[in-house]
Amino acid sequence: MSAAILYWDTNSTTTGAGTAGGTWSTGGGPTNNRWNTIIGGGSGGTIGKWVSGSDAVFSAGTDSINSYTVTLSGTINVSSITIEEGSPTFTASAITFNDASPDFTVASGLTTTVDSGIAGTNGLNKLGAGTLIFGSSDKAYTGATTISAGILQLNFNQSFDTVNLAGGELLLNSASTTITNLNLTANSTIDFATAATLTVTNLNLNGFTLTVQNWANASDFFFATNWTGAVPDTPNAAPMNQVAFDGFAASDTKWMPYGSHEVTPVPEPSTYGALLLGALTGLFAWRRLVRRPAR
């Protein structure tokens, strides 16, 4: 049986959702009657409290187009969340996804921030072309996180069991992200928005291309302990050349043979040394040439 669809509605029987901010609760008085059974809001549907396990849509009608805050109170069990208008921020408590395949959809051009916790055991599917931000607090849910479209932005140190990049973008706006299994199921993107370290235990590109944006040498680090099909220190061959760093040729990408096995487009330190030695040798020969007395 499909879950019921409930639309966030803060203005009761008036069409639309109203000012949109408020408390998301299963209890309390009439002020927590913020959910409508019809898409447009208003008196045509049933307005009441949250029903555990429903699909949450923000918001009823089309008038809630600004930023607003939704404060969670108590345990909120939800099948899926869809953001159709506006840019809500969820705070306090935690959202528990109880669907077998929970979806979090953010429509194109919108941004949603989750400062609340996220719980559940069936992972999370990021859908929609908008941006979903994981804010202040680790998200403790387990299972696979699939980014099918848009951006999943991390503003807090985060650990994942499995991340499937299925055409979307993982944006790192935090100091440290660890992923046990990182799999590509379509051409996808990782964005090092700030100085960040990404540590992956098992990397599998599955023949797809990973574009790495805003990566800065000696400031950002991408480590892969195990990389399916990869050969250490061997650029310009698959799968190494399927990782393309902005500003570098894909043929430059290599997997370092030591330490934590960094994935990088820059030469090894020994290569820098050889280049420097070659430059110094050329300079020495040039100086000898220009100083040679004329005959």
Buried (B, 14 or more C-beta within 10 A) or exposed (E): EEBEBBBBBBBBEBBBBBEBBBBBBBEEEEEBBBBBBBBBBBEEBEBBBBEBBBBBBBBBBBBBEEEBBBBBBBEBBBBBBBBBBBBBBBBBBBBBBBBEBBBBBBBEEBBBBBBBBBBBEBBBBBBBBBBBBBBEBEBEBBBBBBBBBBBBBBBBEBEBEBBBBBBBBBBBBBEBBBBBBBBBBBBBBBBBBBEBBBBBEBBBBBEBBBBBBBBEEEEBBBBBEEBEBBBEEEBEBEBBBBBBBEEBEBEBBBBBEEEEBBBBBBBBEEEEEEEEEEEEEEEEEEEEEEEEEEE
